[in-house]
Amino acid sequence: MNTKTLLVATSIISIAIGFIIGKSTSKPDSETEAPPSSQTRTDRHSSRDSLTRPRTSSDTALLDSILEGRPIRDIPPADLAALIASLSKYDPYMDALTRTKKSYQLQLLLTKLSASDLATLATTISSDPEAKKSGALSSILSALAEKNPDRALAWLSTQEKNGGLYSIVIGAIAKNDPAAAADLLQNALLDGTFSNHEHWTATYSVGQSMAKLGSESFMNFIDSLPQQQQGNILYNAIQHVPESEHIKLLADIHQRKLNGDLENVSMEYLFSKVLSTNESKAKEWFSKLPDGDEKNSLRTSAASNYFQAGDKEAAASWMRDALTNSPGKEKQMLNNVINTLAYNNPEAIPFFTQLLPEGIEYTAKDMEQYAMRSLFNGTGGLTAIASAIRDPVEQALLIANTLGKISSKESGHYSRLNATDFEILSRKIATMGFTGENATLVNEALQSAKNPTPTKNK
């Protein structure tokens, strides 16, 4: 799904959730709500009847639409399991509004069920192969773990080992008891409960919950993880650490890296993550760093981050600072950004290279590796990278050399290109305005790439 589609889908879902929640939190003028003091703990939690009583008229309507007015207690477990399976099943052809409504109905229904009900439903669905495919078991166990962690763990202990479900349960427990969830996760990692990537649901959930407790708890959790997981969780959960502790956290991670720890963690990426959510604290920490290559590398990371966020003025400012403070290493600083952009956004490269001081030029040789990398996403980025070079002769040479390499089936790129790719490339090359020998060089290379000479086996 591309970014535009994702944004549209997200907007639709947000509107739907807002509509549903907005309706469920509003009451008619004539509706009154009993004060909390009139509801005893027993009234609220011990009776199954209380679980069937919706909190608002909108909730009543939503439940009635799927329960047909029947109290939950009167629905046989098998029928209730089938209903939950139906609400859980993913339909790729369903519109976003309907999908959001079904998801809300499912969560609303699950909150009305007691731990005992949920455990019974888990058993019912686990014995039905078709129901298990719906994903309903995951939703039920997650709801059960939030209501009664011990009951959820006890149910799992009666089943065949399933690291994926265990991960879901730990993730749900983390919402209310991060420390207990962290202990469960570590024990599961140590005893080999998970296979492949089954642990990620739990690891991400526990990481986010521990981050909310503060930087010290968060970093203690990071220390308990295998090395290859530490970076992913730092990147994913750092924004959940209280903003007041961001400087302390960045300083802690930075010192650990200086000590040789957290080698797989990118300080540049972490800095950019904090910069995007807590700019003032990120800049305050940054200002305390000594001048040098590391600080300039952070500047280039910030420049890339601002550019991707649409703030070209800030992006240019940060990059100019990096270049000004890196005499003799200007290309090295720019390469930090180009290395990333060549694959996912080559059109942005000319924006940064035009910031180079006069007299410092990129050549075809400098850009060769980036041009080849851009081809993994089609031919559209080749001319953008060529445009990052000021000299038309070097521009033409880069395009011709790159086309010469993709002409060979041995390059690994030829099989990815078809007539449409070459037509796109031809039109983009035409906009560059090559003339004379440069135009001849590029056009000959383009024709050779379209009609390559088969490589003879030696």
C-alpha positions in Angstrom: 0.0 0.0 0.0 1.5 3.3 -1.0 1.7 6.3 1.3 -1.2 8.2 -0.2 -3.5 5.2 0.0 -2.4 4.5 3.6 -3.2 8.1 4.6 -6.7 8.0 3.0 -7.4 4.7 4.7 -6.2 6.0 8.0 -8.3 9.1 7.7 -11.4 7.0 6.9 -10.8 4.8 9.9 -10.1 7.8 12.2 -13.4 9.4 11.1 -15.3 6.1 11.7 -13.8 5.7 15.1 -14.6 9.3 16.0 -18.2 8.8 14.8 -18.7 5.6 16.7 -17.0 6.8 19.9 -18.6 10.2 19.7 -22.0 8.6 19.6 -21.3 6.2 22.4 -20.1 8.9 24.7 -23.1 11.2 24.2 -26.5 10.8 25.9 -30.0 12.2 25.2 -31.0 15.0 27.6 -33.5 12.6 29.2 -31.0 9.9 30.0 -29.4 10.0 33.4 -26.5 8.0 34.9 -26.4 6.7 38.4 -23.6 8.2 40.5 -20.6 6.0 41.1 -21.5 5.8 44.8 -24.7 3.9 44.1 -22.8 1.1 42.3 -21.1 -1.3 44.6 -18.0 -3.3 43.6 -20.2 -6.4 43.6 -22.7 -4.8 41.3 -20.1 -3.8 38.8 -18.0 -7.0 38.6 -19.5 -10.1 40.0 -22.8 -10.5 38.1 -22.8 -11.8 34.5 -26.0 -9.8 34.0 -24.0 -6.6 34.6 -21.7 -7.6 31.8 -24.6 -7.6 29.4 -25.7 -4.1 30.4 -24.4 -1.6 27.9 -23.1 1.7 29.2 -24.9 3.9 26.7 -27.7 3.8 24.3 -25.3 3.7 21.3 -23.6 0.7 22.7 -27.0 -0.9 23.1 -27.8 -0.4 19.4 -24.4 -1.7 18.3 -24.8 -4.9 20.4 -28.4 -5.4 19.4 -27.5 -5.2 15.8 -25.3 -8.4 16.2 -27.1 -10.1 19.1 -30.6 -9.4 17.8 -31.7 -8.2 21.2 -30.7 -11.5 23.0 -28.9 -11.2 26.4 -25.4 -12.6 26.1 -26.1 -15.1 28.8 -28.8 -16.7 26.7 -26.6 -17.4 23.7 -25.0 -20.9 23.6 -21.2 -20.8 23.6 -21.0 -22.3 20.2 -23.2 -19.6 18.7 -21.3 -16.9 20.5 -18.0 -18.3 19.3 -19.3 -18.3 15.7 -20.4 -14.7 16.1 -17.0 -13.6 17.4 -15.3 -15.5 14.6 -17.4 -13.7 12.1 -16.5 -10.3 13.6 -12.8 -11.3 13.7 -12.5 -12.5 10.1 -10.6 -10.2 7.8 -12.3 -9.4 4.5 -10.0 -7.6 2.1 -13.0 -6.4 0.1 -14.8 -4.8 3.0 -14.8 -1.0 3.1 -12.9 0.7 5.9 -16.0 2.1 7.7 -17.7 -1.3 7.9 -14.4 -2.9 9.0 -14.0 -0.3 11.8 -17.6 -0.8 12.9 -17.1 -4.6 13.2 -13.8 -4.2 15.1 -15.6 -1.9 17.6 -18.5 -4.3 17.9 -16.0 -7.1 18.6 -14.2 -5.1 21.3 -17.5 -4.0 22.8 -18.7 -7.6 23.0 -15.5 -8.9 24.5 -15.6 -6.3 27.3 -19.1 -7.6 28.3 -17.8 -11.1 28.9 -16.4 -12.4 32.1 -13.1 -14.2 32.4 -14.9 -17.5 32.7 -16.9 -16.8 29.5 -13.8 -15.9 27.6 -12.0 -19.0 28.7 -14.9 -21.2 27.6 -15.0 -19.4 24.2 -11.3 -19.9 23.8 -11.8 -23.7 24.3 -14.7 -23.7 21.9 -12.9 -21.9 19.1 -9.6 -23.8 19.6 -11.5 -27.0 18.8 -13.0 -25.6 15.6 -10.4 -25.5 12.7 -12.5 -23.0 10.7 -13.1 -20.7 13.6 -9.4 -20.7 14.4 -8.6 -19.3 11.0 -10.6 -16.2 11.7 -8.1 -14.9 14.3 -10.9 -14.8 17.0 -8.8 -16.9 19.4 -6.1 -14.1 19.5 -8.8 -11.5 20.3 -10.4 -13.6 23.0 -7.1 -14.5 24.7 -6.0 -10.8 24.6 -9.2 -9.8 26.3 -8.9 -12.6 28.8 -5.3 -11.7 29.7 -6.4 -8.1 30.3 -9.2 -9.2 32.7 -7.4 -12.1 34.4 -3.8 -12.8 33.5 -3.5 -15.9 35.6 -6.6 -17.4 33.9 -5.2 -16.7 30.5 -1.8 -18.3 31.3 -3.6 -21.3 32.9 -5.6 -21.8 29.7 -2.5 -21.7 27.6 -0.9 -24.3 29.8 -3.6 -26.8 28.9 -2.9 -26.4 25.2 -0.3 -27.5 22.7 2.7 -25.1 22.8 2.0 -22.0 20.7 4.5 -19.2 20.9 2.3 -16.9 18.9 -0.6 -17.0 21.3 1.8 -16.8 24.3 3.2 -13.6 22.8 -0.3 -12.1 22.4 -1.1 -12.9 26.0 2.1 -11.4 27.3 1.5 -8.3 25.2 -2.0 -7.9 26.7 -0.7 -8.3 30.3 1.9 -5.6 29.6 -0.9 -3.0 29.4 -1.7 -3.3 33.1 1.4 -4.9 34.5 4.6 -4.2 32.5 7.0 -5.7 35.0 5.2 -9.0 35.2 4.9 -9.1 31.4 8.7 -8.4 31.1 9.5 -11.3 33.4 7.2 -13.6 31.4 8.9 -12.5 28.2 12.4 -13.0 29.4 11.6 -16.5 30.7 10.0 -17.4 27.4 13.0 -16.1 25.5 15.4 -18.1 27.6 13.5 -21.4 27.5 12.8 -21.3 23.7 9.1 -20.8 23.8 9.1 -18.7 20.7 10.2 -19.7 17.2 11.2 -17.4 14.4 9.4 -14.0 14.9 6.7 -15.1 17.3 8.1 -13.0 20.1 7.7 -9.6 18.4 4.1 -9.0 19.5 5.1 -9.4 23.2 8.4 -7.6 22.8 6.9 -4.5 21.2 4.0 -4.3 23.7 6.2 -4.8 26.7 8.7 -2.3 25.3 6.1 0.4 24.9 4.7 -0.2 28.3 8.1 -0.2 30.0 9.0 3.0 28.2 6.0 4.8 29.7 7.4 4.0 33.2 10.5 6.1 32.4 13.9 5.9 30.9 15.5 3.7 33.7 12.8 1.0 33.5 12.9 1.1 29.7 16.7 0.7 29.5 16.7 -2.1 32.1 14.2 -3.9 29.8 16.4 -3.2 26.7 19.4 -4.7 28.6 17.4 -7.9 29.1 16.8 -8.4 25.4 19.0 -10.3 22.9 21.3 -7.9 21.0 19.5 -8.2 17.7 16.2 -7.1 19.3 17.5 -4.1 21.2 17.6 -1.6 18.3 14.2 -2.5 17.0 12.6 -1.9 20.4 14.5 1.3 21.0 13.3 2.7 17.7 9.8 1.6 18.2 9.2 2.6 21.8 11.5 5.6 22.4 8.6 8.1 21.8 6.7 6.5 24.6 9.3 7.6 27.2 8.0 10.7 29.1 9.2 13.8 27.2 10.8 15.2 30.4 13.3 12.2 30.3 14.3 12.4 26.7 17.6 14.2 27.4 18.5 11.7 30.1 17.6 8.8 27.8 19.7 10.1 24.8 22.6 10.8 27.1 22.4 7.2 28.5 22.2 5.5 25.1 25.0 7.7 23.8 27.3 6.8 26.7 26.6 3.2 26.2 27.6 3.4 22.6 30.8 5.1 23.6 31.4 2.2 26.0 31.1 -0.2 23.2 27.5 -1.4 24.0 24.4 -1.2 21.8 26.7 -1.5 18.7 23.7 -2.3 16.4 21.8 0.9 17.5 21.9 3.9 15.3 22.3 7.1 17.3 21.4 9.1 14.2 18.1 7.3 13.9 17.2 7.7 17.6 18.1 11.4 17.5 15.8 11.9 14.5 13.0 10.0 16.3 13.2 12.3 19.3 13.7 15.3 17.2 10.4 14.6 15.4 8.4 14.3 18.7 10.3 16.5 21.2 12.3 19.0 19.2 13.4 21.3 22.0 14.8 18.4 24.2 16.5 16.8 21.2 18.2 20.1 20.4 19.2 20.7 24.0 20.9 17.3 24.2 22.6 17.9 20.8 23.9 21.3 21.8 26.0 19.7 24.6 27.9 17.3 22.2 31.5 18.2 21.3 32.1 19.3 17.7 33.3 16.6 15.4 32.2 13.9 12.9 29.6 12.4 15.1 27.8 15.7 15.6 27.9 16.4 11.9 26.5 13.0 11.2 23.6 13.8 13.5 23.1 17.0 11.6 22.8 15.1 8.3 20.3 12.7 9.9 18.3 15.7 11.1 18.4 17.2 7.6 17.0 14.0 6.1 14.3 13.8 8.8 13.1 17.4 8.2 13.1 16.9 4.5 10.9 13.8 4.7 8.6 15.7 7.0 8.3 18.4 4.3 10.3 21.1 6.1 12.9 21.9 3.4 14.0 25.1 5.1 15.0 23.3 8.2 16.5 20.5 6.2 18.7 22.9 4.3 19.8 24.6 7.5 20.9 21.4 9.2 22.7 20.2 6.1 24.5 23.5 5.6 25.7 23.4 9.2 27.0 19.8 8.6 28.9 20.9 5.5 30.3 24.1 7.1 31.6 22.1 10.0 33.2 19.4 7.8 35.8 21.1 5.7 37.3 18.5 3.4 34.6 16.0 4.2 31.6 17.6 2.6 30.9 14.6 0.2 31.3 12.2 3.1 28.6 14.1 5.1 26.3 14.2 2.1 26.8 10.5 1.4 25.2 9.7 4.8 21.9 11.1 3.4 22.3 9.9 -0.2 23.0 6.4 0.9 19.4 6.2 2.3 17.6 8.4 -0.3 19.1 6.5 -3.3 16.7 3.6 -2.6 13.5 5.2 -1.3 13.6 8.8 -2.5 16.3 9.5 -5.1 14.4 12.6 -6.3 15.5 14.3 -3.1 19.2 13.9 -3.7 19.6 17.0 -6.0 18.1 19.1 -3.2 21.0 18.3 -1.0 23.9 18.2 -3.5 23.0 21.8 -4.6 24.0 22.9 -1.1 27.7 22.0 -1.8 30.1 24.9 -1.8 31.3 26.0 -5.2 34.3 24.0 -6.4 33.1 20.7 -4.8 31.5 18.5 -7.4 30.1 15.0 -7.6 31.2 12.9 -10.6 29.7 9.9 -12.4 32.1 7.7 -10.4 30.9 9.2 -7.1 27.2 8.4 -7.9 27.7 5.0 -9.6 26.8 2.8 -6.6 23.7 5.0 -5.8 22.5 4.9 -9.4 22.6 1.1 -9.4 20.8 0.9 -6.1 18.0 3.1 -7.3 17.2 0.6 -10.1 15.7 -1.8 -7.5 12.6 0.5 -7.5 12.5 1.0 -11.3 14.3 3.4 -13.6 12.7 6.6 -12.4 15.4 7.5 -9.9 18.4 7.2 -12.3 17.9 10.6 -13.9 17.3 12.2 -10.5 20.6 11.0 -9.3 22.2 12.1 -12.5 20.7 15.6 -11.9 22.6 15.8 -8.6 25.8 16.1 -10.7 26.4 19.7 -12.0 28.5 18.8 -15.1 26.3 17.6 -18.1 29.2 15.5 -19.3 29.4 13.6 -16.0 25.6 13.3 -16.0 25.6 11.6 -19.4 28.5 9.4 -18.4 26.6 8.2 -15.3 23.5 7.3 -17.3 25.4 5.6 -20.1 27.6 3.6 -17.7 24.5 2.5 -15.6 22.6 1.5 -18.7 25.7 -0.4 -19.9 25.6 -2.5 -16.7 21.9 -3.3 -16.8 22.3 -4.4 -20.5 24.0 -7.5 -19.2 21.7 -10.2 -17.8 24.5 -11.0 -15.4 23.8 -7.7 -13.6 20.7 -8.9 -11.9 18.8 -5.8 -13.0 17.9 -6.6 -16.6 15.2 -9.1 -15.7 13.4 -6.3 -13.7 13.0 -3.9 -16.6 10.4 -4.1 -19.3 9.2 -1.8 -22.2 7.3 0.4 -19.8 10.4 0.9 -17.6 12.4 2.0 -20.6 9.7 4.3 -21.9 9.6 6.0 -18.5 13.4 6.3 -18.5 13.4 7.7 -22.1 11.0 10.4 -21.3 12.9 11.4 -18.1 16.2 11.5 -20.1 14.5 13.8 -22.6 13.7 16.3 -19.9 17.4 16.6 -19.1 18.1 18.4 -22.4 21.3 16.6 -23.5 22.8 17.8 -26.7 25.7 16.9 -29.0 28.0 14.1 -27.9 26.2 13.8 -24.5 22.9 13.1 -26.2 24.5 10.6 -28.6 26.2 8.7 -25.7 23.0 8.4 -23.7 20.8 7.5 -26.6 23.1 4.7 -27.8 23.4 3.3 -24.3 19.6 3.4 -24.0 19.1 1.5 -27.3 21.7 -1.1 -26.2 19.9 -1.6 -22.9 16.6 -2.1 -24.7 18.1 -4.7 -27.0 21.0 -6.4 -25.1 23.4 -8.8 -26.6 23.1 -12.2 -24.9 26.1 -13.1 -22.8 27.8 -16.2 -24.0 28.6 -18.9 -21.5 32.3 -19.5 -21.1 
